[in-house]
Amino acid sequence: MHPAGTWDLSISAPVGKINAVVVLREEAGTWHGTANGAGEEIVLRDLVLEGNRIGWQQSITKPLRLNLAFDVLVEGDTMTGSSKAGRLPASKVTGRRRGTRH
């Protein structure tokens, strides 16, 4: 399982459906990433890969100012899991790697 690539994510959040594009890459054994959505580009923090599970932290300012924690599983070209913002309920996350057939 190699999660590098560009991912189209959909987050079913309490404020509605949010679409984002996440880019994951490995450089010298360390994982890095960015997220683009709602007019923001955000650097992912604390990116951890364990088997087919990926976790990261990010802060957003739109539509609300939130600190998000993601926990997702990658199976081939699909990603499923959740995003949590503080005490709010977890939001369902789904994604598909770009460049694959839908």
C-alpha positions in Angstrom: 0.0 0.0 0.0 1.5 3.3 -1.1 -0.8 6.3 -0.5 1.3 8.8 -2.4 -0.8 10.8 -4.9 -3.6 13.3 -5.3 -6.9 12.4 -3.5 -10.3 13.8 -3.9 -11.9 13.8 -0.5 -15.5 14.3 0.6 -16.2 15.0 4.3 -19.8 14.7 5.6 -19.5 17.4 8.3 -22.1 18.9 10.6 -21.9 22.1 8.5 -22.6 20.1 5.3 -20.6 18.2 2.7 -17.0 19.6 2.3 -14.9 18.7 -0.7 -11.1 18.9 -0.5 -8.1 17.7 -2.5 -5.3 16.1 -0.5 -1.8 15.5 -1.9 0.4 13.0 -0.1 4.1 12.4 -0.9 7.1 10.7 0.6 10.5 12.3 0.7 13.5 10.5 2.2 11.3 8.2 4.3 9.1 11.0 5.7 5.5 11.7 4.7 4.3 15.2 3.8 1.0 16.5 2.5 -1.2 19.4 1.7 -5.0 19.9 1.7 -6.9 22.3 -0.6 -10.5 23.3 -0.1 -12.7 26.3 0.5 -10.0 28.5 -1.0 -7.3 27.5 1.5 -4.1 25.5 1.1 -3.1 23.9 4.4 0.0 21.9 5.3 -0.8 18.6 7.0 0.9 18.1 10.4 1.9 15.0 12.3 1.4 12.7 9.3 1.7 9.1 10.3 1.4 6.0 8.2 0.9 2.6 9.9 0.2 -0.2 7.5 -2.8 1.0 5.5 -3.9 3.6 8.1 -3.0 7.2 7.8 -3.5 9.9 10.4 -2.8 13.7 10.2 -3.8 17.0 11.8 -4.7 20.2 10.1 -6.3 23.5 10.9 -8.9 25.3 8.8 -10.5 28.7 8.9 -13.4 28.1 6.4 -16.3 27.5 6.9 -15.3 27.6 10.6 -12.0 27.9 12.5 -11.3 24.3 13.5 -8.5 21.9 14.3 -9.1 18.6 12.6 -7.7 15.1 13.2 -8.0 12.6 10.4 -7.9 8.8 10.7 -8.4 7.0 7.4 -7.7 3.6 5.8 -6.4 3.3 2.3 -7.4 0.3 0.2 -6.0 0.5 -3.3 -7.3 3.8 -4.7 -10.0 4.4 -2.1 -9.8 6.1 1.3 -12.4 5.8 4.1 -12.4 7.0 7.7 -13.2 9.9 9.8 -12.3 13.5 10.7 -12.8 14.8 14.2 -12.9 18.5 15.4 -12.6 18.8 19.2 -15.8 17.8 20.9 -17.9 17.7 17.7 -19.0 14.3 16.5 -16.7 12.6 14.0 -17.4 13.2 10.3 -17.3 10.5 7.7 -14.5 10.9 5.1 -14.3 9.1 1.8 -11.8 9.6 -1.0 -10.6 8.4 -4.4 -7.1 8.7 -5.8 -7.0 10.8 -9.0 -6.0 9.1 -12.2 -8.1 6.0 -11.4 -11.3 4.8 -13.0 -14.5 5.5 -11.0 
